[in-house]
Amino acid sequence: MQTDKISVLTATDPIASLKRPSRARVAIALAVAAVSDLLSFWTVIATPVQWALDVGTAFVLFLILGRRWALLPGLIAEAIPGMGIFPVWILVVLSIAIYDGVKKPPKT
């Protein structure tokens, strides 16, 4: 069964890189973030309710925007007591919309 041929395996489905979200998805994500930050402002006293709201918001934004690493620091920032008064989710969505397409320049 030995042959002198070298076989090269190629992927049939190359892994697609993440594309920038469309304007409609960013608008929907901003609306979800705004509603969550508005509700989070009123749930500062009830910490378990605020945690559930933040986890739900992170999950919904994950579904809308896809796998984005910026969602994790947003969730961590929202878990800090007292951070509910700042619009963290709106800032997270804006950072994804603005900086998602920024790439490092190639080294020459």
C-alpha positions as CSV (number, residue, x, y, z in Angstrom):
1,M,0.0,0.0,0.0
2,Q,2.9,2.4,-0.2
3,T,2.9,4.9,-2.9
4,D,5.3,7.7,-3.9
5,K,2.4,10.2,-4.3
6,I,2.0,12.9,-1.8
7,S,-1.6,13.6,-1.1
8,V,-2.6,17.0,0.1
9,L,-5.9,17.4,2.0
10,T,-7.8,20.6,1.4
11,A,-10.7,21.9,3.3
12,T,-14.0,21.7,1.5
13,D,-15.5,24.5,3.6
14,P,-13.0,27.2,4.5
15,I,-13.7,28.9,7.8
16,A,-15.4,32.1,7.0
17,S,-14.1,35.2,8.8
18,L,-16.5,37.3,10.7
19,K,-17.9,40.1,8.7
20,R,-18.9,43.4,9.9
21,P,-22.6,43.4,11.1
22,S,-25.0,45.2,8.8
23,R,-26.5,48.5,9.6
24,A,-29.8,46.9,10.4
25,R,-28.2,44.5,12.8
26,V,-26.3,47.3,14.5
27,A,-29.5,49.3,14.8
28,I,-31.4,46.4,16.4
29,A,-28.4,45.7,18.7
30,L,-28.4,49.4,19.7
31,A,-32.1,49.3,20.5
32,V,-31.6,46.1,22.6
33,A,-28.7,47.7,24.4
34,A,-30.6,51.0,25.0
35,V,-33.6,49.1,26.5
36,S,-31.3,46.9,28.6
37,D,-29.3,50.0,30.0
38,L,-32.6,51.8,30.7
39,L,-34.0,48.8,32.6
40,S,-30.6,48.2,34.3
41,F,-30.7,51.7,35.7
42,W,-33.9,50.8,37.5
43,T,-32.7,47.4,38.7
44,V,-29.6,48.5,40.5
45,I,-31.2,47.7,43.9
46,A,-32.2,44.1,42.9
47,T,-28.9,42.6,42.0
48,P,-30.1,39.1,40.9
49,V,-32.6,40.8,38.5
50,Q,-29.8,42.9,37.1
51,W,-27.6,39.9,36.6
52,A,-30.3,38.0,34.8
53,L,-31.0,41.1,32.6
54,D,-27.3,41.4,31.8
55,V,-26.9,37.7,30.9
56,G,-30.0,37.9,28.8
57,T,-28.7,41.0,27.0
58,A,-25.4,39.4,26.3
59,F,-27.1,36.4,24.9
60,V,-29.4,38.4,22.7
61,L,-26.5,40.6,21.5
62,F,-24.6,37.4,20.8
63,L,-27.4,36.2,18.6
64,I,-27.7,39.5,16.8
65,L,-24.1,40.4,16.3
66,G,-22.5,37.0,16.3
67,R,-19.4,35.9,18.2
68,R,-17.7,39.1,19.3
69,W,-15.1,39.3,22.0
70,A,-16.2,42.8,23.0
71,L,-19.4,41.3,24.6
72,L,-17.4,39.5,27.3
73,P,-15.8,42.7,28.8
74,G,-19.2,44.3,28.7
75,L,-20.7,41.5,30.7
76,I,-17.9,41.7,33.2
77,A,-18.3,45.5,33.5
78,E,-22.0,45.1,34.1
79,A,-21.3,42.6,36.9
80,I,-19.5,45.2,38.9
81,P,-21.8,46.7,41.5
82,G,-22.8,50.2,40.7
83,M,-21.9,50.0,37.0
84,G,-25.6,49.8,36.1
85,I,-25.8,53.6,36.0
86,F,-23.5,53.8,33.0
87,P,-24.6,52.8,29.5
88,V,-22.1,49.9,29.1
89,W,-24.1,47.9,26.6
90,I,-24.6,50.9,24.3
91,L,-20.8,51.5,24.5
92,V,-20.1,47.8,23.7
93,V,-22.4,47.9,20.6
94,L,-20.8,51.2,19.4
95,S,-17.3,49.8,19.8
96,I,-18.3,46.7,17.8
97,A,-19.8,48.9,15.1
98,I,-16.8,51.2,14.9
99,Y,-13.8,49.1,15.6
100,D,-14.9,45.7,14.3
101,G,-13.4,46.2,10.8
102,V,-10.1,47.7,12.0
103,K,-7.3,45.4,11.1
104,K,-3.6,45.6,11.8
105,P,-1.5,46.7,8.8
106,P,0.5,43.9,7.3
107,K,4.2,43.9,8.3
108,T,6.6,44.6,5.4
